[in-house]
Amino acid sequence: MEYELMYLIADTKKEDLPRIKEEINALIKKAGAKLTADTFEFSQKLAYEIKHCWHGTYIVQRFTLGSKDERETNLTYDELPVDTIQEITRQLNLKKDLLRYIVVNAENLPPLADFKASIERNSKDARKSIKEKGEKIDSKLEKVLKI
């Protein structure tokens, strides 16, 4: 099955981003999952403050995990996890660098390329609207100041 992991890192931790990504990738690989080439990263202003941060970097990546029967055949009795996704979630809870994270089944999700395109389109639209608002304000200032 294919899963998607999205996690949020504070902008104050941006210089530690490569280390954090490596730790998360190692955690996923240790659980027996295989990372796919689908990854996406973007920065965004947060809707609300999280741990004194207003800006963050989102990292989205996909990984595949065999069925429970396939995983159990490769492990001894002592190594059997209760549930692999549950174990990944437990390990992610212990990471202090993550502000938020979510792991979902990606079988019915659109490809990450579509998500990336929508994020880029929304950011362009936001920049365009800010520019338009600035031009409107400039014209109103010119009227008021009679320039």
Rosetta blueprint (number, residue, H / E / L):
1 M L
2 E E
3 Y E
4 E E
5 L E
6 M E
7 Y E
8 L E
9 I E
10 A E
11 D H
12 T H
13 K H
14 K H
15 E H
16 D H
17 L H
18 P H
19 R H
20 I H
21 K H
22 E H
23 E H
24 I H
25 N H
26 A H
27 L H
28 I H
29 K H
30 K H
31 A L
32 G L
33 A L
34 K E
35 L E
36 T E
37 A E
38 D E
39 T E
40 F E
41 E E
42 F E
43 S E
44 Q E
45 K E
46 L E
47 A E
48 Y E
49 E E
50 I E
51 K L
52 H L
53 C E
54 W E
55 H E
56 G E
57 T E
58 Y E
59 I E
60 V E
61 Q E
62 R E
63 F E
64 T E
65 L L
66 G L
67 S L
68 K H
69 D H
70 E H
71 R H
72 E H
73 T H
74 N L
75 L L
76 T L
77 Y H
78 D H
79 E H
80 L L
81 P L
82 V L
83 D L
84 T H
85 I H
86 Q H
87 E H
88 I H
89 T H
90 R H
91 Q H
92 L H
93 N H
94 L L
95 K L
96 K L
97 D L
98 L E
99 L E
100 R E
101 Y E
102 I E
103 V E
104 V E
105 N E
106 A L
107 E L
108 N L
109 L L
110 P L
111 P L
112 L H
113 A H
114 D H
115 F H
116 K H
117 A H
118 S H
119 I H
120 E H
121 R H
122 N H
123 S H
124 K H
125 D H
126 A H
127 R H
128 K H
129 S H
130 I H
131 K H
132 E H
133 K H
134 G H
135 E H
136 K H
137 I H
138 D H
139 S H
140 K H
141 L H
142 E H
143 K H
144 V H
145 L H
146 K L
147 I L
